[in-house]
Amino acid sequence: MATERDYVLGTHDEELMRLGLQHRVWRPVVLDCWQRAGITVGKRVLDLGAGPGYATIDLAEIVGLSGEVVALERSHNFVRALKETCHARSLTNVKIHELDLMTDDLPKGDYEFSWCRWVVSFVSDPALLIKKLAGVMQKGSIAIFHEYGHYETWRFFPRLPMQEQFREHVIATWRESGGEPDGAPELPALLSANNFLIRSTTPHIFCVRPSDYMWQWPAQFIAVYLPRLMEMGRIDQKFADQVGADLAGAEKNPNSLMITPLVLEIVAEKIA
Ligand SMILES: C[S@@+](CC[C@H](N)C(=O)[O-])C[C@H]1O[C@@H](n2cnc3c(N)ncnc32)[C@H](O)[C@@H]1O
């Protein structure tokens, strides 16, 4: 029986569903990014920290049977979910490895692209991750990242002080677990130290209204992470209820705005 390897956000069913919503919200941005980077039929893509594989599945459908996606993920629950989806969709071009990016070797393969989203924030040693990635990426291949650049951009207008306190708890718990929410800013130096040349850096930040689909991404995160913070003993029920009530109030106000956490897209080419 494999044991579950949890991490700060959790690998429970609600988080699995949340990752699905998050992917659907971000899908147009991601599809555009992959297309600009050159991912197409026949390509071989390495997906680092794939989670339940929502992006993996899209990638597998894009590269088709003449291509391949290799998904690396530590959580047994997420790996099982990804295997089930591949089976249900008869996808035969996905290889799945249940492994730890920090302690295990990355599988060798003639990858032409790598995809890494919201993973650098959670690994204990991003420098080691990039070194390992460089070890398996061939000259001319492209590494693509979508990672937080400045998590503190996340706020509402009119301001919601409790949400801002919630955001600070989020940042603190990620740091306590050994990660760093703003993983993207250190990537350019790490990449160039490992023979990658930065091809582009693009900020993705949105100002959304309650009626926008993108609103659901941070709103869903609040719903799933409040109980997690309570389990950790960081907040009590009263705090959670207040954050929930403030969010519900903001959703009823058609003049509310939300600035999303800044995500940086970094595309780099392996040059040696
Ligand atoms: C926020 S989720 C993102 C999942 C996926 N990349 C996506 O964009 O939907 C972070 C993922 O990284 C995985 N992860 C964190 N640390 C890891 C490690 N050391 N080795 C492998 N996977 C790891 C978690 O299990 C989780 O599935």
The ligand as an SDF file (V2000), in Angstrom:
LIG
                    3D

 27 29  0  0  0  0  0  0  0  0999 V2000
   -0.2390   23.7130   -6.5770 C   0  0  0  0  0  0  0  0  0  0  0  0
   -0.0180   22.0750   -7.1580 S   0  0  0  0  0  0  0  0  0  0  0  0
    0.1570   22.3640   -8.9050 C   0  0  0  0  0  0  0  0  0  0  0  0
   -0.1500   21.1450   -9.7260 C   0  0  0  0  0  0  0  0  0  0  0  0
   -0.0230   21.3340  -11.2430 C   0  0  0  0  0  0  0  0  0  0  0  0
    1.3090   21.7280  -11.6300 N   0  0  0  0  0  0  0  0  0  0  0  0
   -1.0310   22.3460  -11.7330 C   0  0  0  0  0  0  0  0  0  0  0  0
   -0.6210   23.4100  -12.1870 O   0  0  0  0  0  0  0  0  0  0  0  0
   -2.2330   22.0660  -11.6680 O   0  0  0  0  0  0  0  0  0  0  0  0
    1.6370   21.6670   -6.6630 C   0  0  0  0  0  0  0  0  0  0  0  0
    1.9910   20.2150   -6.9480 C   0  0  0  0  0  0  0  0  0  0  0  0
    3.3790   20.0010   -6.6960 O   0  0  0  0  0  0  0  0  0  0  0  0
    3.5240   18.7230   -6.0750 C   0  0  0  0  0  0  0  0  0  0  0  0
    4.7980   18.7140   -5.3500 N   0  0  0  0  0  0  0  0  0  0  0  0
    5.1720   19.5250   -4.3460 C   0  0  0  0  0  0  0  0  0  0  0  0
    6.4020   19.1920   -3.9270 N   0  0  0  0  0  0  0  0  0  0  0  0
    6.8080   18.1400   -4.7010 C   0  0  0  0  0  0  0  0  0  0  0  0
    7.9830   17.3560   -4.7680 C   0  0  0  0  0  0  0  0  0  0  0  0
    9.0040   17.5740   -3.9360 N   0  0  0  0  0  0  0  0  0  0  0  0
    8.0570   16.3680   -5.6810 N   0  0  0  0  0  0  0  0  0  0  0  0
    7.0240   16.1380   -6.5290 C   0  0  0  0  0  0  0  0  0  0  0  0
    5.8770   16.8510   -6.5300 N   0  0  0  0  0  0  0  0  0  0  0  0
    5.7810   17.8370   -5.6200 C   0  0  0  0  0  0  0  0  0  0  0  0
    2.3160   18.6250   -5.1600 C   0  0  0  0  0  0  0  0  0  0  0  0
    2.0650   17.2860   -4.7510 O   0  0  0  0  0  0  0  0  0  0  0  0
    1.2390   19.2200   -6.0530 C   0  0  0  0  0  0  0  0  0  0  0  0
    0.6480   18.2480   -6.8650 O   0  0  0  0  0  0  0  0  0  0  0  0
  1  2  1  0
  2  3  1  0
  2 10  1  0
  3  4  1  0
  4  5  1  0
  5  6  1  0
  5  7  1  0
  7  8  2  0
  7  9  1  0
 10 11  1  0
 11 12  1  0
 11 26  1  0
 12 13  1  0
 13 14  1  0
 13 24  1  0
 14 15  1  0
 14 23  1  0
 15 16  2  0
 16 17  1  0
 17 18  1  0
 17 23  2  0
 18 19  1  0
 18 20  2  0
 20 21  1  0
 21 22  2  0
 22 23  1  0
 24 25  1  0
 24 26  1  0
 26 27  1  0
M  CHG  2   2   1   9  -1
M  END
$$$$
